[in-house]
Amino acid sequence: MTITTELEAPAAVWERACSVEELEPSWGEALLIRMRQIALFMIGPDEIYAVDNLDPATNANVISRGIVGSKGDRPTVASPLLKHVYDLGTGECFAQPEFALQTFRTRVVGGFIEVEVLG
């Protein structure tokens, strides 16, 4: 008999979010995937980001209503409440490093956006 001491990490799965046509460039949309609110942003035709919709500074689900911009070549979103600016690729908060958004990988399959989440 073999005993394993390491816990197996949950497998990541791809969940269909919406069609590409449902998104407007530089405008956020909130989605509910596996009982979690996720903010989806299409910056360009091949540039789609998914982050937690929960603002870590206020605990309000508002990130999808944030202002999209950039810092250099890094796409960003500013929270609509306290205006903290987050990097859409990494989730990093530029002003206060103790705050961060969880990020999720995205892909387009057959005209639909899929988000990678833990199973």
C-alpha positions in Angstrom: 0.0 0.0 0.0 1.3 3.5 -0.9 0.4 6.5 1.2 0.5 9.9 -0.4 1.2 12.8 1.9 0.8 15.6 -0.6 -2.7 17.0 -1.2 -3.7 17.0 -4.9 -4.5 20.4 -6.1 -7.9 20.8 -7.7 -7.7 20.6 -11.5 -8.2 23.8 -13.5 -11.1 23.8 -15.9 -12.2 26.1 -18.7 -15.7 27.6 -18.2 -17.6 29.3 -21.1 -18.3 32.9 -20.1 -20.0 34.6 -23.1 -19.6 35.2 -26.8 -17.0 37.6 -28.0 -19.7 39.6 -29.6 -21.3 40.3 -26.2 -18.3 42.4 -25.0 -17.6 46.0 -25.9 -13.9 47.1 -26.2 -12.6 48.7 -23.0 -15.8 48.1 -21.1 -16.2 45.6 -18.2 -18.8 43.0 -17.8 -19.6 41.0 -14.6 -20.1 37.3 -14.8 -21.0 34.6 -12.3 -18.9 31.5 -12.8 -19.1 28.7 -10.2 -20.7 31.1 -7.7 -17.9 33.7 -8.1 -18.2 37.1 -9.6 -15.6 37.7 -12.3 -15.0 40.9 -14.3 -14.2 40.4 -17.9 -12.5 43.1 -20.1 -11.8 43.1 -23.8 -9.0 45.5 -24.5 -8.6 44.4 -28.1 -9.7 41.6 -30.4 -7.0 39.3 -29.0 -6.6 40.8 -25.6 -9.2 39.7 -23.0 -8.7 39.8 -19.3 -10.6 38.2 -16.4 -10.1 39.3 -12.8 -12.0 39.0 -9.5 -15.0 41.5 -9.5 -14.5 42.0 -5.7 -12.6 45.2 -4.9 -10.2 44.1 -2.2 -10.2 47.6 -0.6 -13.9 47.9 -0.1 -15.2 44.3 -0.4 -17.8 45.4 -3.0 -18.3 43.7 -6.3 -17.6 46.7 -8.6 -14.4 46.1 -10.5 -16.4 45.4 -13.8 -17.7 49.0 -13.6 -14.2 50.5 -13.2 -12.4 52.8 -15.6 -10.2 51.0 -18.1 -6.9 52.6 -19.0 -3.2 51.8 -19.1 0.1 52.4 -17.4 2.7 52.3 -20.1 1.9 49.2 -22.1 0.1 47.5 -19.2 -3.7 47.6 -19.3 -5.4 48.7 -16.1 -8.7 49.2 -14.4 -9.4 51.8 -11.7 -11.9 50.8 -9.1 -15.0 53.0 -9.3 -15.1 53.5 -5.5 -11.6 54.4 -4.2 -10.0 54.7 -7.7 -7.2 52.2 -6.9 -5.6 51.2 -10.2 -5.0 47.5 -10.9 -2.9 45.8 -13.6 -5.3 43.6 -15.5 -2.6 41.1 -16.4 -1.2 40.6 -12.9 -3.9 41.9 -10.6 -1.3 44.2 -8.9 -2.5 47.4 -7.3 -0.1 50.2 -8.2 -0.7 52.5 -5.2 -1.1 49.9 -2.4 0.6 46.5 -2.9 -1.4 44.9 -0.1 -4.4 45.0 -2.4 -4.5 42.7 -5.5 -7.1 41.2 -7.8 -7.0 37.5 -8.6 -6.5 37.0 -12.3 -7.8 34.2 -14.5 -6.5 33.0 -17.9 -8.8 33.5 -20.8 -9.1 32.0 -24.3 -11.5 32.2 -27.3 -12.9 29.0 -28.6 -15.4 29.0 -31.5 -16.3 32.7 -30.9 -16.9 32.2 -27.1 -14.7 33.4 -24.3 -13.6 30.8 -21.8 -12.2 31.5 -18.3 -9.9 29.1 -16.5 -11.0 28.4 -12.9 -10.3 25.8 -10.3 -12.6 22.8 -10.6 
